[in-house]
Each structure stands twice: as structure tokens, then as C-alpha cells.
Amino acid sequence: MAANGSWTKSLFVGLWTVLNFSRKLFFNLIFLFILIAIIVAIASSESPVAVKNNSALLLQLDGNLVIEKEHVDPFAEFMQNAFNEKPENPELLVRDVVKVIENAKEDSRIKAMILDLSGLQGGGLDKMRTVGKALDDFKTVKPIYAIGDYFSQNQYYLAAHADHIYLNPMGGVMFEGYGRFGMYFKDALEKLKVTTHIFRVGTYKSAVEPFIRNDMSEEAKIANRAWLDAYWNSYKSDVAKARGINVDNFDESLDVLLEKFEQSGANFANYALDNGWVDALKTREDVRKEITALVGTDESGKGYNVTPFSTYLHVVNPPLPHLPSQQDKIAIVVAKGEILNGEQKAGTIGGDSTARLLREARLDSTVKAVVMQVDSPGGSAFASEIIRQEVLELQKAGKPVVVSMSTYAASGGYLISAAADKIFASQSTITGSIGVFGMFFTFEDSLGYLGINTDGVASTDIAGMSPLRKLDPRFGDILQRNVENTYQQFINIVAEGRNMTPAQVDKIGQGRVWIGSQAKEIGLVDELGDLDDAIASAAQLAKIDDYETYYVQQPMSAQEQFWQEFFGQAMVWGAKAQFADSDSPLIKMVEQVMSEAKTATRLNDPQGVYSLCLACGVE
């Protein structure tokens, strides 16, 4: 018996020794991994963070222009920087870009600007227009050179604001216009024997069409064509003005393009030069010599003397927390992304998290007005209402609320804006889409095909309802009535906020999308303007002259604060990330399918009712 007890004791001691060793090994490996990452980051540092004398600002814009970045864990961001990993979706804050340009204009160390737009993906005309305005101001005192092998449509929008546009002789410029093409899953769902249940209101509410049709309805085509044409006209007008060319100098017909292309010797670079889109065709060596003559060479003597955008941003925008003061303030709350229920990270609008930011501004006695910057195609009807209620509470507290619409403020994005004291939109803002839908899938036929059946008993007609069972048509009627009631609430809210009758709102509602300039004409917005205009209006409504602005942002968790502080300097020392997209058409197609499917699966309204504009995208 004693021997048996001794053996058992030895077994447990041995197991504990193994577990303890494994635990120590695990944490030691993590520590070693972190240590190596820090050493790599420090070793890869190319130069200290400083602005070079007599240099050109290299405005290298990689990714999408946004008003708020997607949340990234500080540790994950550090590891990306340390090992030159590519962010999945690189983003640039518009206010960061503008701040760098404005400071560089007044900086005697900066002699010129070089636009490197090869990595720019876009972000919406309103955001590019804001950057373009800053570029126009910069070039009143210093020259801007836009240099590229190729210019996409979005890249050329900013390039058009340069004094000199140089294109590689083997490069090209292509204007495609804007289109809205989506994937339609009706046949695929039928082959999978998935039953789609749709409940909607609105003649033009096409958000659910991909799941019930194989093509775009005529009503959706009419509505989409109208705002896409207006969006394209806005692009042409902006570029023509910036470049000093005729607004008709954009070849929209393949017949015209082919004829002019042949006249240019079937060479895209010559075609761009002949159309006046670029100033000259120059090789990289030609460009190097010209810029070197202006600002000199770098330390190696091989390149020209530049201060990169990322370096300049660290100088003018150090990562310091907002320090509270007793001065009057206008708070800016960003509502960017799809509207989902509950708590959401930055880059997505959460009913609870965004409402809390508005509430924080309401409870701050130094905040005299709030500007809500909206960039959203909508989402959960319930979450939208939670946010709108906080807007009303701000107004009850005597604090004016002004909305500044960015690229999108449609469906739920418009619902959270409707009660504002004043609404500003860009001329190209995509807004409206006042409509509601409900949607979910059931899989009874899919399971039946596999030989799986569901059966049982319940105490009521309601109990046991599940995606695995057929939907009772009576409950379907209840859901449809709920959607209709939500739509009626939507138009009543808009009618009250915009001083219209419900009938007037219904006429311009029905899920139809409007462009900013049209929205002003029909009364959905008050003025065309940008964020600065909205801030000035908020100050006027609050009757304050001396004030500061600040962004109300979500606080980081204790874990995130630890990583940010721990890696703060290492992230500054880290090497630049390299952005290299896969060019595989197959991979891009799969990514598109997954992206569109993800939109349907991540929606989380507690009643399954949504005010979302899936058509609010341009390609």
C-alpha cells in the first residue's frame, strides 16, 4: 500500500515538473521572441526621425484615405513594423496627410513636394478633395512634382493638383469612370438548397437583391446610374479645374479611345501626353536629375534629398495623449463603417460604443458643441436608433450637433444624422437610401438533402423556431409588419428632423440613393461643405469664438496600453512596411466573394432589421 502511494506521489511530482518546465519554456520563448523583434526593429532603423534641410517632402501615400483607422492591436502593429509585414488594409488618416502638407508649406527646410501615389488606393472623392485642397494651398509657395510609372483614376485625382506631372515613357493613365457591379447568389443558394427569407420596404431598396436575383433589377439600375453619373461628373469637374483642361477631355467611348489611341502610336504614355493629362514623359533617371538639381542628393549620393511623409508625420504629430483643459471645446465624434449592435472597435460603428462617445461629450462641461463625422452605408436599425437617441440627449443638454458627411452617409448612416441641428455633405457624398429590410436564411432543405430531419414538440407556436426548420408563414407576416413599422418610424424621424411631412420623405425615400448635390436640392442636407465648415457652423450655433477641437476616441484596454507603452519607441525605430498586393485575379475574385458573404453574416441586429445600403460603392 505504501509502495503504491509512493508511486502515485512520484507520478504527480513528475507531471508537475514537466508542466512547470513547459510553462517556463513557453514564457521564455515568448520573451525571446519579443526581444528579437525589438532588436530587429532597432537594427532596421534607417535614420533618426528628423526633417532634412533643403529637402523635398516625399508624400508617399500607401493605402486608403480614411477619417478613422480600423483598430489594430498595438502589439500586432509593432510586429508588422518589426518584420516588414504588410497590413491587410493599409490606411491613411486624412487629417494626418493634411497636417503634414500644411506644416511643410511653412517649413523653411522643405523646398518642394514629390507625390508618390503608386500605392494609393482611394477612399472617396470627398477625402481626396480635402487633400487636393491642401495641395493647392501648398503649391502657392512651393512646387509639387507628381511622378509615376502609371496613374490610376484615384491616383490621378491628386496628381492633377501638382505643378508638374511626369509619366514614365512606358507608363500610362486610364480613366474608367465609375460602375456598380456586384455578385448575385440566387442560383448558388438554390443549389445549396438554402431558403432565403426577405422582408423589405422601398422600391429602390436593392440591398437584398444579390440573394434573391441573378441580376440587378431595372429600378436599381435607374437609381444607381443616376448617382454614379453625378459622381463621375464631380470627378471630371474637379480634375479639369485642377489640371486646367476641358471637362470634356475624358474619353468615355471605346470607339473614341481606340481612334485617339491609334493616333498616339498605340502607346498609352503618348496618349496621356497628347490629351494633356501629363506634362512630360521622363525616365526615372531624367526625374532624378531634375529633382537633384532642385534639392541636392541624399547621404548616399545616389538619390535625391527627401524627407519621407512618415518621418515628417512623427515630427509634427507625436503620439501624445489629449490633455484636458478648461477651454471651450467642439468635440468631434467619428462614426465610420458599418453600424453593428453592441461594442465595436474603431473603424466600425457600434451602437453602444459610438453612443458612449457622444455621451462622453455630453457629460463634459467644457464641450459646447459636437460635430459627428459620418462615413457609413448603415447597418443595424436598432444600433442606429441607440446612437440617434444620444444625439437627442446632446441637444436636450443645450449642445448643438452638426453632422459632416464624408463619402457615405446612407440608410442607417442617414438615420443617425437626421436629427442634427445642421447637416453638411460633400457634393459627392452618397446619402439617402431611406429604406429598411430584414433577411435570414433557413436550411431545412439543405439538411433534408443530406438525410437529416428535425422534429419535436413545443408548448407554443413560437417555441422551437430555428434556422434548421421551415419558417411558419404567419411569423413571416409578423416580421414583414415589423419591417414596415420600422420604415414608418424612419421616415417620421427624417420628417421631424428635416421639417418635412412623412409623405415628402417617403417620396424621396423608398431606398433611393442620392448624391450630395442632389440631396441638398431635395432637403436631405443643409449645406455643401467639409469638416472645417461643419466645425465653424457648430461654433456659430454654440455662440463661441475662442475654442479648441478634439476627437473623442475609444479608450484602449489596459492590455493595449501596456503594449503601446512597451513598444512605443521600438515602433518609431521600426522599418517601413512594404506593401505588395497579390495581383492574382483568382485571389482577388475569391476575396470579393468572401467580402460580400461576410457582410451578410456579420450583421447582428437583435430583431434582424437593417437599414443598409450595399449598393453604395464605386468601382
KOLBANU-957068 format. One line per 4 residues: their letters; for each residue x, y negated, z of C-alpha. Coordinates in nm, 2 decimals, always signed. Each point is the difference from the previous one (the first is absolute). Example, Ala and Ser with C-alpha at 12.3 -4.5 7.8 and 13.67 -1.06 7.14 Angstrom:
<rs>
AS	+1.23 +0.45 +0.78; +0.14 -0.34 -0.07 .
</rs>
This chain:
<rs>
MAAN	+0.00 +0.00 +0.00; +0.28 -0.24 +0.10; +0.19 +0.09 -0.32; -0.31 -0.07 -0.20 .
GSWT	-0.03 -0.34 +0.17; +0.36 -0.08 -0.06; -0.04 +0.09 -0.37; -0.30 -0.23 -0.03 .
KSLF	+0.18 -0.28 +0.17; +0.29 +0.04 -0.23; -0.23 -0.01 -0.30; -0.16 -0.33 +0.10 .
VGLW	+0.34 -0.15 +0.08; +0.13 +0.10 -0.34; -0.31 -0.14 -0.18; +0.04 -0.33 +0.20 .
TVLN	+0.36 -0.02 -0.09; -0.08 +0.05 -0.37; -0.28 -0.26 +0.01; +0.21 -0.25 +0.19 .
FSRK	+0.29 +0.04 -0.25; -0.24 -0.04 -0.29; -0.15 -0.31 +0.15; +0.34 -0.16 +0.05 .
LFFN	+0.11 +0.10 -0.35; -0.32 -0.15 -0.15; +0.04 -0.34 +0.16; +0.37 +0.00 -0.06 .
LIFL	-0.06 +0.06 -0.37; -0.25 -0.29 -0.01; +0.25 -0.23 +0.18; +0.28 +0.11 -0.24 .
FILI	-0.24 -0.06 -0.30; -0.08 -0.35 +0.12; +0.36 -0.08 +0.07; +0.10 +0.11 -0.35 .
AIIV	-0.28 -0.21 -0.15; +0.12 -0.31 +0.19; +0.36 +0.06 -0.11; -0.11 +0.04 -0.36 .
AIAS	-0.20 -0.32 +0.01; +0.29 -0.20 +0.14; +0.25 +0.15 -0.23; -0.22 -0.07 -0.31 .
SESP	-0.02 -0.37 +0.08; +0.12 -0.19 -0.30; +0.04 -0.35 +0.16; -0.12 -0.20 +0.30 .
VAVK	-0.33 -0.17 -0.02; +0.09 -0.34 -0.13; -0.09 -0.25 -0.28; +0.30 -0.05 -0.24 .
NNSA	+0.11 -0.34 -0.10; -0.08 -0.11 -0.36; -0.19 +0.32 -0.06; -0.31 +0.09 -0.19 .
LLLQ	-0.29 +0.14 +0.19; -0.06 +0.35 -0.14; -0.38 +0.04 +0.03; -0.02 +0.38 -0.04 .
LDGN	-0.36 +0.09 +0.05; -0.06 +0.38 +0.03; -0.35 +0.13 +0.06; -0.34 -0.15 +0.04 .
LVIE	-0.07 -0.35 +0.13; -0.23 +0.03 +0.31; -0.15 -0.22 +0.27; +0.06 +0.27 +0.26 .
KEHV	+0.24 +0.29 -0.02; -0.11 +0.36 +0.07; +0.10 +0.11 +0.35; +0.34 +0.18 +0.00 .
DPFA	+0.14 +0.16 +0.31; +0.32 -0.19 +0.10; +0.20 +0.32 +0.04; -0.12 +0.12 -0.35 .
EFMQ	+0.09 -0.34 -0.15; +0.35 +0.02 +0.16; +0.06 +0.35 -0.14; -0.11 -0.12 -0.35 .
NAFN	+0.25 -0.28 +0.02; +0.28 +0.21 +0.14; -0.03 +0.27 -0.27; -0.11 -0.22 -0.29 .
EKPE	-0.33 +0.18 -0.02; -0.27 -0.15 -0.22; -0.31 -0.13 +0.18; -0.31 +0.17 -0.14 .
NPEL	-0.16 -0.33 -0.08; +0.24 -0.29 +0.02; -0.16 -0.33 +0.10; +0.09 -0.37 +0.02 .
LVRD	-0.18 -0.25 +0.22; -0.11 -0.29 -0.22; +0.07 -0.24 +0.29; +0.36 +0.13 +0.03 .
VVKV	+0.06 -0.05 -0.37; -0.14 -0.36 +0.01; +0.20 -0.08 +0.32; +0.32 +0.11 -0.17 .
IENA	-0.07 -0.21 -0.31; -0.10 -0.31 +0.19; +0.31 +0.02 +0.23; +0.24 +0.07 -0.29 .
KEDS	-0.13 -0.31 -0.18; +0.12 -0.22 +0.28; +0.32 +0.20 +0.07; +0.31 -0.17 -0.15 .
RIKA	+0.18 +0.33 +0.00; -0.24 +0.13 -0.27; +0.06 -0.13 -0.35; -0.25 +0.20 -0.20 .
MILD	-0.23 +0.30 +0.01; +0.02 +0.33 -0.19; -0.33 +0.19 -0.04; +0.05 +0.38 +0.00 .
LSGL	-0.35 +0.13 -0.06; +0.09 +0.35 -0.12; -0.14 +0.16 +0.32; -0.31 -0.22 +0.03 .
QGGG	-0.32 +0.20 -0.02; -0.26 -0.27 +0.05; -0.25 -0.07 +0.27; -0.27 -0.21 -0.15 .
LDKM	-0.02 -0.33 -0.19; -0.07 -0.21 +0.31; +0.32 +0.12 +0.17; +0.21 -0.05 -0.31 .
RTVG	-0.15 -0.34 -0.05; +0.11 -0.10 +0.35; +0.35 +0.11 -0.07; -0.01 -0.17 -0.34 .
KALD	-0.10 -0.33 +0.17; +0.31 +0.02 +0.22; +0.22 +0.07 -0.30; -0.14 -0.30 -0.18 .
DFKT	+0.09 -0.21 +0.30; +0.35 +0.15 +0.02; +0.08 -0.08 -0.36; -0.07 -0.37 +0.04 .
VKPI	+0.35 -0.02 +0.15; +0.18 +0.32 -0.09; +0.00 +0.23 -0.31; -0.16 +0.34 +0.00 .
YAIG	+0.12 +0.29 -0.22; -0.22 +0.30 -0.07; +0.21 +0.28 -0.13; -0.13 +0.34 -0.10 .
DYFS	+0.04 +0.30 -0.23; -0.38 +0.03 -0.02; -0.28 -0.21 +0.14; -0.33 +0.17 +0.09 .
QNQY	-0.32 -0.21 +0.00; +0.02 -0.06 +0.38; +0.38 -0.07 -0.01; -0.04 -0.25 -0.28 .
YLAA	-0.26 -0.20 +0.19; +0.28 -0.11 +0.24; +0.27 -0.01 -0.27; -0.22 -0.26 -0.18 .
HADH	+0.07 -0.25 +0.28; +0.38 +0.01 -0.07; +0.19 -0.27 -0.19; +0.19 +0.27 -0.19 .
IYLN	-0.13 +0.35 -0.10; +0.26 +0.23 -0.13; -0.08 +0.34 -0.15; +0.23 +0.29 -0.08 .
PMGG	+0.03 +0.04 -0.38; -0.12 +0.36 +0.05; -0.29 -0.10 +0.23; -0.35 -0.12 -0.05 .
VMFE	-0.31 -0.18 +0.14; -0.34 +0.16 -0.02; -0.34 -0.15 +0.09; -0.27 +0.26 +0.05 .
GYGR	-0.29 -0.19 +0.15; -0.20 +0.16 +0.28; -0.21 +0.32 +0.00; -0.19 +0.21 +0.24 .
FGMY	+0.03 +0.37 -0.07; -0.08 +0.26 +0.26; -0.02 +0.37 +0.04; -0.34 +0.17 +0.00 .
FKDA	-0.06 +0.32 +0.19; -0.35 +0.12 -0.07; +0.10 +0.30 -0.21; +0.28 +0.09 +0.24 .
LEKL	-0.24 -0.01 +0.30; -0.25 +0.21 -0.18; +0.26 +0.26 -0.09; +0.09 +0.01 +0.37 .
KVTT	-0.37 +0.03 +0.07; +0.02 -0.30 +0.23; -0.34 -0.18 +0.06; +0.03 -0.38 -0.01 .
HIFR	-0.25 -0.21 +0.20; -0.02 -0.36 -0.10; -0.21 -0.28 +0.16; +0.04 -0.35 -0.14 .
VGTY	-0.15 -0.34 -0.07; +0.11 -0.23 -0.28; -0.03 +0.01 -0.38; +0.38 -0.06 -0.02 .
KSAV	+0.11 +0.21 +0.30; +0.24 +0.22 -0.19; +0.22 +0.12 +0.29; -0.16 +0.34 -0.01 .
EPFI	+0.00 +0.05 -0.37; +0.32 +0.21 -0.01; -0.18 +0.27 +0.20; -0.32 +0.01 -0.19 .
RNDM	+0.10 -0.08 -0.36; +0.26 +0.09 -0.26; +0.02 -0.36 -0.13; -0.06 -0.36 +0.09 .
SEEA	-0.36 -0.11 -0.02; -0.10 -0.28 -0.23; -0.10 -0.22 +0.29; +0.35 +0.05 +0.16 .
KIAN	+0.17 -0.07 -0.34; -0.19 -0.33 -0.04; +0.08 -0.12 +0.35; +0.36 +0.11 -0.01 .
RAWL	+0.06 -0.15 -0.34; -0.13 -0.33 +0.12; +0.24 -0.04 +0.29; +0.30 +0.16 -0.18 .
DAYW	-0.03 -0.25 -0.28; -0.01 -0.28 +0.25; +0.30 +0.14 +0.18; +0.19 +0.03 -0.33 .
NSYK	-0.09 -0.35 -0.10; +0.13 -0.12 +0.34; +0.33 +0.18 -0.06; +0.04 -0.15 -0.35 .
SDVA	-0.09 -0.35 +0.12; +0.26 +0.01 +0.28; +0.28 +0.14 -0.22; -0.07 -0.23 -0.29 .
KARG	+0.02 -0.30 +0.24; +0.32 +0.12 +0.17; +0.17 +0.08 -0.33; -0.14 -0.29 -0.20 .
INVD	-0.14 +0.22 -0.27; -0.35 +0.03 -0.16; -0.25 +0.20 +0.19; -0.08 +0.19 -0.32 .
NFDE	+0.36 +0.12 -0.03; -0.09 +0.34 +0.14; -0.04 +0.28 -0.25; -0.31 +0.19 +0.10 .
SLDV	-0.06 +0.19 -0.32; +0.21 +0.30 -0.10; -0.03 -0.11 -0.37; +0.14 -0.35 +0.08 .
LLEK	+0.27 +0.15 +0.22; +0.11 +0.25 -0.27; +0.02 -0.28 -0.26; +0.21 -0.23 +0.22 .
FEQS	+0.21 +0.29 +0.12; +0.09 +0.09 -0.36; +0.08 -0.37 -0.07; +0.25 +0.01 +0.29 .
GANF	+0.18 +0.30 -0.15; -0.18 +0.26 +0.21; +0.20 -0.13 +0.30; -0.18 -0.07 +0.33 .
ANYA	+0.27 -0.25 +0.11; -0.02 -0.20 -0.32; -0.38 +0.02 +0.03; +0.01 -0.16 +0.34 .
LDNG	+0.25 -0.27 -0.12; -0.21 -0.08 -0.31; -0.31 -0.05 +0.22; +0.18 -0.24 +0.23 .
WVDA	-0.03 +0.23 +0.30; +0.37 -0.01 +0.07; +0.27 -0.27 -0.06; +0.28 +0.22 -0.12 .
LKTR	+0.12 +0.36 -0.05; +0.31 +0.05 +0.21; +0.20 +0.30 +0.10; +0.09 +0.05 +0.37 .
EDVR	+0.35 -0.12 -0.07; -0.14 -0.32 -0.17; -0.21 -0.06 +0.31; +0.29 +0.07 +0.23 .
KEIT	+0.22 -0.26 -0.17; -0.27 -0.27 +0.01; -0.09 +0.05 +0.36; +0.36 +0.03 +0.10 .
ALVG	+0.07 -0.34 -0.16; -0.27 -0.14 +0.22; +0.07 +0.15 +0.34; +0.33 +0.18 -0.03 .
TDES	+0.09 +0.36 +0.07; -0.05 +0.22 +0.31; +0.27 +0.13 +0.22; +0.08 +0.28 -0.24 .
GKGY	+0.04 -0.23 -0.29; -0.22 +0.23 -0.21; -0.35 -0.15 +0.07; -0.14 -0.34 +0.05 .
NVTP	-0.03 -0.17 +0.34; -0.35 +0.08 +0.14; -0.18 +0.01 +0.33; -0.26 +0.28 -0.01 .
FSTY	-0.36 -0.05 +0.09; +0.02 +0.25 +0.29; +0.30 -0.18 +0.15; -0.16 -0.34 -0.03 .
LHVV	-0.32 +0.13 +0.16; +0.20 +0.12 +0.30; +0.14 -0.35 +0.04; -0.32 -0.20 -0.03 .
NPPL	-0.23 +0.26 +0.16; +0.17 +0.17 +0.29; -0.20 +0.27 +0.17; -0.10 -0.21 +0.30 .
PHLP	-0.33 +0.05 +0.18; -0.27 -0.27 +0.01; +0.06 -0.21 +0.31; -0.33 -0.14 +0.14 .
SQQD	-0.04 -0.38 +0.04; -0.27 -0.23 +0.11; -0.02 -0.18 -0.34; -0.33 +0.02 -0.19 .
KIAI	+0.01 +0.29 -0.24; -0.17 +0.14 -0.30; +0.01 +0.38 +0.02; +0.03 +0.20 -0.32 .
VVAK	-0.15 +0.35 +0.01; +0.09 +0.22 -0.30; -0.27 +0.25 -0.11; +0.17 +0.21 -0.26 .
GEIL	-0.08 +0.34 -0.14; -0.30 +0.23 +0.01; -0.23 -0.05 +0.29; -0.01 +0.31 +0.23 .
NGEQ	-0.16 +0.07 +0.33; +0.19 -0.02 +0.32; +0.37 -0.08 +0.06; +0.21 -0.03 -0.31 .
KAGT	+0.37 -0.10 -0.06; +0.10 -0.32 -0.18; -0.07 +0.02 -0.37; -0.35 +0.15 +0.06 .
IGGD	-0.30 -0.18 +0.16; -0.13 +0.17 +0.31; -0.34 -0.09 +0.14; +0.14 +0.00 +0.35 .
STAR	+0.36 -0.11 -0.06; -0.09 -0.29 -0.23; -0.29 -0.11 +0.23; +0.25 +0.00 +0.29 .
LLRE	+0.23 -0.24 -0.19; -0.30 -0.24 -0.05; -0.09 +0.04 +0.36; +0.36 -0.08 +0.11 .
ARLD	-0.03 -0.33 -0.20; -0.33 -0.07 +0.16; +0.13 +0.04 +0.36; +0.31 -0.21 -0.06 .
STVK	-0.09 -0.35 +0.11; +0.27 -0.15 -0.22; -0.15 +0.14 -0.32; -0.24 -0.26 -0.14 .
AVVM	-0.09 +0.17 -0.33; +0.06 +0.33 -0.18; +0.08 +0.08 -0.36; -0.08 +0.35 -0.10 .
QVDS	+0.21 +0.10 -0.31; -0.20 +0.28 -0.17; +0.15 +0.24 -0.26; -0.24 +0.30 +0.00 .
PGGS	-0.23 +0.19 -0.23; -0.22 +0.10 +0.30; -0.07 +0.33 +0.17; -0.20 +0.09 +0.31 .
AFAS	-0.32 -0.19 +0.04; +0.01 +0.05 +0.38; +0.35 -0.12 +0.04; -0.07 -0.30 -0.22 .
EIIR	-0.29 -0.09 +0.23; +0.22 +0.03 +0.31; +0.25 -0.25 -0.16; -0.28 -0.24 -0.11 .
QEVL	-0.14 +0.00 +0.36; +0.34 -0.13 +0.12; -0.01 -0.28 -0.26; -0.34 -0.10 +0.14 .
ELQK	+0.14 +0.00 +0.36; +0.28 -0.23 -0.11; -0.25 -0.24 -0.14; -0.20 +0.02 +0.32 .
AGKP	+0.32 -0.09 +0.19; +0.02 -0.32 -0.21; +0.29 +0.12 -0.22; -0.05 -0.04 -0.37 .
VVVS	+0.08 +0.30 -0.22; +0.12 -0.06 -0.36; +0.06 +0.29 -0.24; +0.28 +0.01 -0.25 .
MSTY	-0.07 +0.27 -0.26; +0.31 +0.16 -0.16; -0.01 +0.25 -0.29; -0.32 +0.18 +0.12 .
AASG	-0.28 -0.09 +0.24; -0.27 +0.23 -0.13; -0.28 +0.20 +0.15; +0.09 +0.04 +0.37 .
GYLI	+0.28 -0.25 -0.06; -0.27 -0.25 -0.09; -0.23 +0.11 +0.29; +0.27 -0.10 +0.26 .
SAAA	+0.04 -0.33 -0.18; -0.36 -0.11 -0.05; -0.06 -0.16 +0.34; +0.31 -0.22 -0.02 .
DKIF	-0.03 -0.38 +0.02; +0.17 -0.03 -0.33; +0.13 +0.24 -0.26; +0.30 -0.06 -0.23 .
ASQS	+0.08 +0.23 -0.29; +0.26 +0.01 -0.27; -0.13 -0.05 -0.35; +0.09 +0.36 -0.06 .
TITG	-0.13 +0.15 +0.32; -0.22 +0.31 -0.05; -0.30 -0.04 +0.23; -0.37 +0.07 +0.03 .
SIGV	-0.09 +0.36 -0.06; -0.28 -0.03 +0.25; -0.13 +0.35 +0.02; -0.01 +0.31 +0.22 .
FGMF	+0.03 +0.37 -0.05; +0.02 +0.32 +0.19; +0.17 +0.32 -0.12; +0.10 +0.34 +0.13 .
FTFE	+0.05 +0.35 -0.14; -0.14 +0.34 +0.10; +0.16 +0.33 -0.08; -0.29 +0.26 +0.02 .
DSLG	+0.04 +0.10 -0.36; +0.38 +0.01 +0.02; -0.03 +0.24 +0.30; -0.27 +0.20 -0.17 .
YLGI	+0.23 +0.05 -0.30; +0.26 +0.14 +0.23; -0.26 +0.23 +0.16; -0.02 -0.20 +0.33 .
NTDG	-0.35 -0.09 +0.13; -0.12 -0.20 +0.30; -0.31 +0.08 +0.20; -0.14 -0.05 +0.35 .
VAST	-0.27 -0.16 +0.21; -0.04 -0.34 +0.16; -0.24 -0.18 +0.24; -0.07 -0.29 -0.24 .
DIAG	+0.01 -0.07 -0.37; +0.30 -0.22 +0.05; +0.23 +0.23 +0.20; +0.26 +0.20 -0.20 .
MSPL	+0.03 -0.24 -0.29; +0.35 +0.05 -0.15; +0.20 -0.04 -0.32; -0.02 +0.38 -0.02 .
RKLD	-0.38 +0.00 -0.03; -0.24 -0.14 -0.26; -0.13 -0.35 +0.07; -0.36 -0.02 +0.09 .
PRFG	-0.16 -0.24 -0.24; -0.20 -0.17 +0.28; +0.33 -0.09 +0.17; +0.12 -0.13 -0.33 .
DILQ	-0.30 -0.23 -0.01; +0.10 -0.13 +0.35; +0.35 -0.07 -0.12; -0.12 -0.18 -0.31 .
RNVE	-0.23 -0.22 +0.21; +0.30 -0.08 +0.23; +0.21 -0.11 -0.29; -0.29 -0.22 -0.13 .
NTYQ	-0.04 -0.15 +0.34; +0.38 -0.07 +0.03; -0.01 -0.17 -0.34; -0.29 -0.22 +0.11 .
QFIN	+0.20 -0.09 +0.31; +0.30 -0.08 -0.23; -0.20 -0.24 -0.22; -0.16 -0.16 +0.31 .
IVAE	+0.34 -0.07 +0.15; +0.13 -0.15 -0.32; -0.32 -0.20 -0.04; +0.03 -0.15 +0.35 .
GRNM	+0.38 -0.07 -0.04; -0.02 -0.15 -0.34; -0.33 -0.19 +0.05; -0.18 +0.20 -0.27 .
TPAQ	-0.32 +0.21 -0.01; +0.02 +0.38 +0.01; -0.15 +0.00 -0.35; +0.28 -0.22 -0.13 .
VDKI	+0.27 +0.22 +0.16; -0.17 +0.32 -0.13; +0.02 -0.15 -0.35; +0.37 -0.05 +0.01 .
GQGR	+0.05 +0.31 +0.22; -0.09 +0.35 -0.12; +0.36 +0.10 +0.03; +0.12 -0.24 -0.27 .
VWIG	+0.36 -0.12 +0.00; +0.08 -0.37 -0.05; +0.32 -0.19 -0.07; +0.09 -0.29 +0.23 .
SQAK	-0.09 -0.28 -0.25; -0.33 +0.17 -0.06; -0.06 +0.06 +0.37; +0.03 -0.38 +0.06 .
EIGL	-0.26 -0.08 -0.27; -0.25 +0.24 +0.15; +0.06 -0.10 +0.36; +0.19 +0.30 +0.14 .
VDEL	+0.30 -0.22 +0.09; +0.03 -0.37 +0.08; +0.33 -0.10 -0.15; +0.28 +0.13 -0.22 .
GDLD	+0.33 -0.03 +0.18; +0.28 +0.19 +0.18; +0.09 +0.07 +0.36; +0.14 -0.35 +0.06 .
DAIA	-0.33 -0.15 -0.12; -0.19 +0.23 +0.24; +0.23 -0.10 +0.29; -0.05 -0.37 -0.08 .
SAAQ	-0.38 +0.05 -0.01; +0.01 +0.18 +0.34; +0.19 -0.29 +0.16; -0.25 -0.24 -0.14 .
LAKI	-0.29 +0.20 +0.13; +0.17 +0.03 +0.34; +0.08 -0.38 -0.01; +0.37 +0.05 +0.08 .
DDYE	+0.29 -0.17 -0.17; +0.30 +0.13 +0.20; +0.01 +0.38 +0.00; +0.21 +0.31 -0.07 .
TYYV	-0.10 +0.31 -0.17; +0.07 +0.36 +0.10; -0.09 +0.35 -0.11; -0.20 +0.21 +0.26 .
QQPM	+0.16 +0.34 -0.04; -0.05 +0.34 +0.15; +0.24 +0.07 +0.28; +0.24 +0.28 -0.03 .
SAQE	-0.02 +0.30 +0.22; +0.26 +0.05 +0.28; +0.17 +0.27 -0.22; +0.01 -0.23 -0.30 .
QFWQ	+0.14 -0.29 +0.21; +0.28 +0.23 +0.13; +0.10 +0.11 -0.35; -0.01 -0.36 -0.14 .
EFFG	+0.22 -0.13 +0.28; +0.23 +0.31 -0.01; +0.06 -0.03 -0.37; -0.05 -0.38 -0.04 .
QAMV	+0.37 -0.07 -0.09; +0.05 +0.32 -0.18; -0.29 -0.08 -0.23; +0.16 -0.33 -0.08 .
WGAK	+0.33 +0.17 -0.08; -0.17 +0.27 -0.21; +0.07 +0.04 -0.37; -0.26 -0.11 -0.25 .
AQFA	-0.26 +0.26 -0.09; +0.01 +0.13 -0.36; -0.34 +0.01 -0.18; -0.01 +0.26 -0.27 .
DSDS	-0.34 +0.11 -0.11; -0.06 +0.33 -0.17; -0.09 -0.06 -0.36; -0.17 +0.33 -0.05 .
PLIK	-0.35 -0.05 -0.15; -0.11 +0.33 +0.16; +0.10 -0.11 +0.35; -0.17 -0.34 -0.05 .
MVEQ	-0.32 +0.17 -0.12; +0.00 +0.24 +0.31; +0.06 -0.30 +0.23; -0.29 -0.18 -0.16 .
VMSE	-0.24 +0.29 +0.05; +0.12 +0.04 +0.36; -0.04 -0.37 +0.06; -0.36 -0.01 -0.13 .
AKTA	-0.09 +0.31 +0.19; +0.15 -0.14 +0.32; -0.22 -0.31 -0.02; -0.31 +0.22 +0.03 .
TRLN	+0.14 +0.22 +0.28; +0.14 -0.28 +0.23; -0.33 -0.20 +0.03; -0.13 +0.05 +0.35 .
DPQG	-0.31 -0.20 +0.06; -0.20 +0.16 +0.28; -0.32 -0.01 -0.21; +0.17 +0.08 -0.33 .
VYSL	-0.11 -0.34 -0.14; +0.25 -0.21 -0.20; +0.03 -0.34 -0.16; +0.30 +0.07 -0.22 .
CLAC	+0.11 -0.12 -0.35; +0.20 +0.28 -0.16; -0.01 -0.18 -0.33; +0.19 -0.30 +0.14 .
GVE	+0.33 +0.09 -0.15; +0.19 -0.11 -0.31; +0.24 +0.21 -0.21 .
</rs>
